[in-house]
Structure formats: structure tokens, C-alpha cells
Amino acid sequence: MGGESGNFLDKLKARIALGLSWFTQANTYRLAGIGVITTFFIIIFSTVLVPMQLFWPKQSGHGNDYSIAKGGDPHRGRKIYVREGCFYCHSQFTRLQDRGYGPLVRAGDYYKDNDQLYEVPHVLGTARTGPDLTNEGGRMSSEWQKAHLVNPRAVKPGSIMPSFSYLSDGDMNDLVSYIQTLGNKRTVQHYVEAPDEYSSTTDTGQRLIARKTVDTNSSAAANAGRGIFTQNCTVCHGLEGFGNGPNSITLEKKPANFSRPFYKQYPDEFWFYRVSEGVPGTRMPRFGEILSEEQRWYLVAYLKTLPKDREVVIDRIDQLNKVQAVKLPVLSNQQYEPHTGE
């Protein structure tokens, strides 16, 4: 009997130990789960909920002005914009690296006025299957916008945008009215403007200007830039910048002719931007990957000195700069040097 009693106690102790072990493990997993969930809600609370309640920047004076809309209700048009899913393909957030979308958005563009939340919740969008609409207002007439909504390919061949011809007249007018308010307070100051990252309006532009050591108005800098221009640019733009370099005859998109008075309006920042990033759709390379910042500023100094009072028209082949004949050594019977150098 004593042996059986001992075995029973041993088994009972083992089962109790096993139960305690399982209970301890279960508590460990439960505590870990509670910790993960708590951490998640702390992150959401601190990064989403708190800023949403506390971050109300001052009005920037830019953005969308619904008060000057005509022919419809932009507030209702915004709801139609959301209902029809326009933000699936169009964004409303011009970023620093964007080109050709107009002025950048600012925090104060999305504001609360007279207890009316103009842009909340934000319709920023995530993809750009279609173009960005941050500054779309006023670019085209309301008639064009309506025609575009009814039959997109009639005004923009190749567009993949679906037709919204099923909208009622009231919905269509309100939607067009909303589109015409997008960015209608963001005004462009000059016809030619460099992206914001090259101007003093952004931290990037301020750092660029702070690093500038070249006086682009000095003749010494222009003289240094002339050599850089001759080495890198004359093959296309020509020795005098008329766009008549020997390479120009082979290019479908002809090089710029810097004698055009149009180029008088280029500020230093825009010259530097064009030199650094090239011109999309042309053979001009991005000299920001080839030349140092100092060399590019020297080049800007020279480009500013080119005469731009009267455009020199290049319309004949004999006006192209010719490649000078160079006397080359006569090849021996062995036309190529062996790779060993012997």
C-alpha cells in the first residue's frame, strides 16, 4: 500500500508541476500580447490622434479658396470627388522632388475657417495614375474641365480616365466648381521658376545657396565658365551658344539657342537647375553627375554673359560650327595595339 501511495503522490506532483508550467507559459504569452497591443495603441495615439487634435498651423494664405467659386457648390463637389474615387488616381500633394506641378503645398494650406473644415479629411491620394491636381484650378476653363469629365480622350488623347458622363448636371457643375478651386490661391510669381529645392524657400535651397562661393556676376567667374562651356557644351550649343554645334544636325530636338531674348528672364537658380538636371526629352545630360557645384556656378556665370538682345536664326547647314580637321598618325599594318601593350 505504501508503494502505491507514493506513486500516486509522485504522479500528482508531476501533474501539478505540469499545470503550473502551462499556466506560467499561458500568462507569458498573454502578457506579451497585451504588451504588443498596448505599444500599438500608444504609437497610434502619439503619432495620429494627438497631432490631429493639437496641430493646427496658421493659415498660409495659399491653397484652395472656395469663396470665389462660380457656377456650383465646391463643398458638395468635394464630396462628389470623394464619392467617385477620384483620389484613387489623382493626388493633391506636390512634393519637393516633383517637377512641373507648380508651387509646393504647405501645412497651412489645410485649414479650419469659420468652424468649416475645408480640407479634412485630406484627399491627398497615394498613387498618380493620373496627374497631380494640387494646382489644377484655373489651368483650364470650366468648359474644358466638363468636356474632359464627359469624354476624357476627346481633349487628352491616350487618357485612361473613365467617362463621368453619367453624372447629373448638378453633380457635374459642383465637381467642376471644386476642381477649379484647387490651388487657386497659390500664385506663381515668375514665368520661369526653378523648383523650390533650388530656392531659399526650402531648407535644401538654403543649404545650396550657403555653399555657393562663386560670384556669378563677376567677369573672372564668367571667364572660368567659358572654358567649362567650351569643353562640355559647344558640341551641341555651338561656340557662341547659337545651338549650331556640329552635333546639332543629328539631334531631332535641337539644342537651345541662347541668343533668344527669352533667356534674359532666367535667374541664377534656374540656370543652375537646368545645368544640374538637364532638360527632359532632350539629349542634354545631367551635369550634376559630371561637374562639381563650383563648376556649375562658373558655367552659370558664363551663360549669363551670352548676348540675348536679338535671336540669331540658324537655318542653313553651312552655319553649323565645323569640326576642325586633326592630323592623325598613319596606322601601321597592325591596326590595333595588342591588349598587353606590347
N, C-alpha and C positions, 0 to 999 in steps of 0.2 A: 504493500500500500504506500509505504513511504517513497518508493521509487516512482510510482505513478504520479503521486502528488508533486514530487519535484519536477517531473517532466511537464506537468500541467502549468506550474508556475513559470518555468522557463519559456514555454510557448506563449503564455500570457504576457510576460515581459517583452518578448520579441515583437508580439503584435502591437503592444503599447508603443514600443520604440519606433516601429514602422509607421504607426499612425501619427506620432509626433513629428517624424521626419517629413511625412507627406504634408501635414499641416504647416510645418515651417516653410516648405517649398511653395505651397499654395500662397501663403502670406507674402513670400518674397516676390512672386510673380504679380500678386495683386498690388503690392506696394510699388513695384516697378511700373505697372500700368497706370496707377494713379499719378506717379511722378511724370510720366510721358504726357498724359493728358493735361496735367497742371501746367507743365512747361509750354505746351502748345497754346493754351489759352492765355498764358502770360505774354507770349510773343504777339499773338493777335491783339491783345488788349493794348500793349505798349506801342505797337507799330501801326495799328489801324484805327482802333477805337479812340485812343487818346488824341492822336493828331487830328482825327476827323472833327473832334469837338473843340480843340484848342487852336488849331492852325487856321486862322482867318487873316490872310495877308491883306495889306492895304490895296485898294483898287489901283491898278497900274495905269488906267487911262487907255488901255488897249483892249483888244478882244472884240466881243460881239455887242452891238448896240441894237436892241430890239425896238427902241422907241422911234427910230426913223424908218421902220419898215413900211412899205406901201402895198396895198392890194391884198393883204392877207394877215393872218394871225401867226407870227413866228413862234409864239409859245406853244400853240397847238401843232404847228408844223414840226416842232422838235419832237413831239410825241409821235407823230406820224413817221418821222425819220427813224425813231427807235423801233416802232411797231413793224416797219417794213424791213428792218435789219440792215439798214444802210451802213451801219458801223461794222458789219461783218467784213466789208471790203474796203471801206474808206476810213482813214484815221483822221484825227483832228489834234495832231501833236507834232509840230515842226521841231525837229531835234537839231542839235548842234552840227551834226555831220550831214544834214540834208542840204541839197543844192537845188535851187530853182523853185522853192516852195514859199519864198517870202520871209518876212520877219519871224523870229522865234517867238514861241509862246512864253509867257511869264506866269509866275504863281498868282499874281494879282489879276490875271485875266479872268479867272474863275471866281466870281464874287457873289456876295449876297447884297441885294439892294432893295430897300423898302419891304423887307421880310419876304422878298421873292427870290428863290434860289434859281438864278438864271441857268447855271451850268452844272447843277447837281441833281442826280448823279452824273459824273462826267461821261461823255460819249467819245472817249479818246480812241477807241479801236485798238486792235492788236495786229492786224495784217493790212497790207497795202496791195490787194488785188487790183484796186483802182487807185487813182491819185489821192494824195492828201488834200483835205478840204479846209485846213486851218484858215487860209486867207482867200477862200473861194468867192466870198461876197464882192460883188461889183466887177469881177473879171469879165463876165459876160452879161448880156441883157437878160431880163426876166423871160422874154420870149424865147431866147436861145436855151435857157435852162429848162423851160417847159418842153420845147421840142426835143431836147436831149433826154428828158424823162419819158416822153411818149415813144420815141424811136431813136435810141442812142446811136445806132450806126448811120443814121441819116446825116448827123452832124460830126460824128467821130468814127470814120470807117475803121473796122477792125476791133471796135469795142466789144467786150464780152459782157457788158452790163445788160441785164434783162430789161424788158419794157415794163413801165409802170402805167400804161395807158388805161388800166382798169380802175385807177383812182377816180373818185368823183371830182367835179370841178372845184368844190370847196377844199377837198384834201389836197388837190394839186396846187391850188393857189397858196394855201398855207405852207406846203412843203417848199415851194419856190421862194416864198417870203422868208422862211427860215434860212435857206441856203444863201440868200442874198445878205443875211446879217453876219455870216461867218467871217470874222476878222475885219469887219468894215470900219473898225477904229484903229487898226494897225496901218499906219500910213508909211509909204516908202518915201524917204527924203530925197533920194537922188535916183536918176535913171540907171546909173551904173553903181552898184554897191557890192563890195566883197562880202563873203559870208561872215557871220558875226565872230567866228573864231579868229578872224584876221583884224578885228577892230577892237577898240578899247571898251566895248560894251560887255565883253566876257572876260573871264579870268585867263583863258587861253590867249586871247588877243593882247591883254595887258602884259602877260609874260613875254610874248613875242616882241612887243614894242620896247619893253625894258631891256631885251637882249640886243636891240639894234644899236650898232656902233658906227654905222655909215651915214654920212650926211648926203642924202640923195639930191641935194640942191647944189652941191659943190662940183666944180669942173674937174677936180682931182678924182673924185669918185666916178664921174662920167667917163673920164679917160681910162680908168681901170676897167670899167664896164664895157668899153668899146672892144677891148681885147677878148673878153669873155663872149661878147656877141659875135665877133668875127670867128671864133673857134667853134661855137656851138649853134649859131642861128643863121648865118649868112647862106648856108647851103640851101635853105628854103626861102628865107625872107629877103635875101639879097644883101649886097654890101651896104646899100643905103636904106634898107628897110622897106623897099617898094613891093615886096612879095614876088620878086623876079629872080630868085636864086636858081641855079642850074637844076635843082631837084624839083622845082615847082611845076615843070612841064609834065612830070609823071604823076602829079597828085590831082585826083578828081576834086577834092576840096582844097582850093587854092590857099596858100599862106596869107596871113594878114598883110595888108598894105598900110604901113604905119604913117604914110603921108596924109591919110584921111583926117579931116578936122574932127571926126567923131572921137578920135583917141585923145583929144585935149581934155576931155572930162574925166579921164582915168585918174583917180587918186593913187598915191603911193601904195596903199594897201591892196588896191585891185590889181595893179601891175604885179605886185609880189605874189598875189594869189594865182594869177594866170601863169606866171613863170613857174611857180611851185607845183601846180596841179595840172598844167596843160589845158587843152581845150577838148572836151568830149566830142567825138565824131570826126576828129582830125588826126593827122599823124604827129602832132606836136606832143613830145614826151613830157612826163612829169619830172621837171628839172629838180624838184625837191629831193629826188632819189639820186641825183647826179652831182649837183652843186651844193656847196655849203650855204648857210643862211647869209653869210657875209658876201659871198659871190653873187647871190641872187639880188641882194640890195644894190651892189655895184651895177648889176645889169639893169635894174630899175632906174638908177641914176642916168645911165646912158640912153635908155628908151625915152626918157622924158625930154632929152635934148633933140630928138629927131624932129625935123620941121613938119608941122601939121597944119600949115596955113592953106595949102592947095593940094588936092589929091593928084598925084602923078598916075595917069592911066597907063597900064601895061597891057597892050592888046596885039603885040606882034612878037614873033619868036626871036627876031633879032634884038629885042630889047632885054632879053634874058642875060644875066651875067654868065659869061663863058668860063669854062674850066680851063685854066692855063695848062698848056702842054708842058709836060715834065719829061726831060730826057732820062730814060730809064736804062739801066745796064742791059747789054745784049745777053740773052740767055745762051748758055753753052749747050752742048748736046744733051747734057744731063739737065733736064728742065727743073727738077725739084731736088732740093737738098735732102739727103737721107735723114731719117729721124734721129740718127745717132750723132748728127752734127759733123760727121767726118767729110 
